[in-house]
Amino acid sequence: MYKHIVKILKREGISGATVYKGICGYGVRGIAEVDIFRLSINLPVIIECIDIEENINKVLPKLYEIIKDNGLIVITDGYVYKGETHE
């Protein structure tokens, strides 16, 4: 699912995205963790994308449709510095 979401973000022109795979986590479906005795495919994943609010708002309906009850969407304000000095 995360590959599909990243492709949508790219296609929709979102500036950038990064996927983080967790080694352990829990939620409404219980605890998910790495287990060396069995293949764990339901580990937590965070997809972080960065862009201006207008562009994020355009892609949100598509993300809601994909994620439904299988995850969370968290939106936060932030500042992006690309090497320039800021006082």
The 8 nearest C-alpha neighbors of each residue, nearest first, counted from 0:
[[1, 3, 2, 4, 65, 5, 66, 44],
 [0, 2, 4, 3, 5, 46, 18, 44],
 [3, 1, 5, 4, 0, 6, 7, 18],
 [2, 4, 0, 6, 1, 5, 7, 8],
 [3, 5, 1, 7, 6, 2, 8, 0],
 [4, 6, 8, 2, 7, 3, 1, 9],
 [7, 5, 9, 3, 4, 8, 10, 2],
 [8, 6, 10, 4, 5, 9, 11, 3],
 [7, 9, 5, 11, 13, 6, 10, 4],
 [8, 10, 6, 12, 7, 11, 13, 5],
 [9, 11, 7, 12, 8, 6, 13, 5],
 [12, 10, 8, 9, 13, 7, 58, 54],
 [13, 11, 9, 10, 14, 8, 54, 15],
 [12, 14, 8, 9, 15, 11, 50, 54],
 [15, 13, 50, 49, 12, 16, 48, 9],
 [16, 14, 48, 49, 13, 17, 50, 9],
 [15, 17, 48, 47, 49, 46, 18, 5],
 [18, 16, 47, 46, 48, 19, 15, 45],
 [17, 19, 46, 45, 47, 20, 16, 44],
 [20, 18, 45, 44, 46, 21, 17, 47],
 [21, 19, 44, 43, 45, 18, 22, 42],
 [22, 20, 43, 23, 44, 42, 19, 24],
 [21, 23, 32, 33, 42, 20, 24, 43],
 [24, 22, 32, 31, 21, 33, 42, 43],
 [23, 25, 31, 30, 43, 32, 21, 22],
 [26, 24, 30, 29, 31, 27, 23, 28],
 [25, 27, 29, 28, 30, 24, 31, 70],
 [26, 28, 29, 25, 30, 69, 70, 68],
 [29, 27, 26, 30, 25, 31, 69, 41],
 [30, 28, 25, 26, 27, 31, 24, 32],
 [29, 31, 25, 24, 32, 26, 28, 23],
 [32, 30, 24, 42, 23, 25, 41, 29],
 [31, 33, 23, 22, 42, 34, 24, 30],
 [32, 34, 22, 39, 35, 23, 31, 42],
 [33, 35, 36, 37, 32, 39, 38, 31],
 [34, 36, 37, 33, 38, 39, 32, 22],
 [37, 35, 34, 38, 33, 39, 32, 40],
 [38, 36, 35, 34, 39, 33, 40, 32],
 [37, 39, 40, 34, 36, 35, 33, 41],
 [40, 38, 41, 33, 37, 34, 42, 32],
 [41, 39, 42, 38, 33, 31, 43, 32],
 [40, 42, 39, 31, 43, 32, 44, 38],
 [41, 43, 31, 40, 21, 32, 22, 44],
 [42, 44, 21, 24, 20, 41, 23, 45],
 [45, 43, 20, 19, 21, 42, 46, 18],
 [46, 44, 19, 18, 47, 20, 43, 21],
 [47, 45, 18, 17, 19, 48, 44, 16],
 [46, 48, 17, 16, 45, 18, 49, 19],
 [49, 47, 16, 15, 17, 46, 50, 13],
 [48, 50, 15, 14, 16, 47, 13, 51],
 [51, 49, 14, 13, 55, 54, 52, 48],
 [50, 52, 53, 54, 55, 49, 14, 13],
 [51, 53, 55, 54, 56, 50, 76, 57],
 [54, 52, 56, 55, 51, 57, 50, 58],
 [53, 55, 57, 56, 52, 51, 50, 13],
 [56, 54, 52, 57, 58, 53, 59, 50],
 [55, 57, 59, 53, 54, 58, 52, 60],
 [58, 56, 54, 55, 59, 53, 60, 61],
 [57, 59, 55, 56, 61, 60, 62, 54],
 [58, 60, 62, 56, 61, 57, 63, 55],
 [61, 59, 63, 62, 58, 64, 57, 56],
 [60, 62, 64, 59, 63, 58, 65, 7],
 [61, 63, 59, 65, 64, 60, 66, 58],
 [64, 62, 60, 66, 65, 61, 67, 59],
 [65, 63, 61, 62, 67, 66, 60, 59],
 [64, 66, 62, 63, 67, 61, 4, 0],
 [65, 67, 63, 69, 64, 70, 62, 68],
 [66, 68, 63, 69, 64, 65, 70, 62],
 [69, 67, 70, 66, 71, 63, 65, 64],
 [70, 68, 66, 67, 71, 65, 28, 27],
 [71, 69, 68, 66, 72, 67, 26, 44],
 [72, 70, 73, 69, 66, 68, 67, 63],
 [71, 73, 74, 70, 63, 62, 66, 59],
 [72, 74, 71, 75, 47, 70, 46, 45],
 [75, 73, 72, 76, 55, 52, 77, 48],
 [76, 74, 77, 73, 52, 49, 72, 78],
 [77, 75, 74, 78, 52, 51, 49, 79],
 [76, 78, 75, 79, 49, 74, 51, 80],
 [77, 79, 80, 76, 81, 49, 75, 51],
 [78, 80, 81, 77, 49, 50, 82, 83],
 [81, 79, 82, 83, 78, 84, 85, 77],
 [82, 80, 83, 79, 84, 78, 85, 49],
 [81, 83, 80, 84, 85, 79, 78, 86],
 [84, 82, 81, 80, 85, 79, 86, 78],
 [83, 85, 82, 86, 80, 81, 79, 78],
 [84, 86, 83, 80, 82, 81, 79, 78],
 [85, 84, 83, 80, 82, 78, 79, 81]]
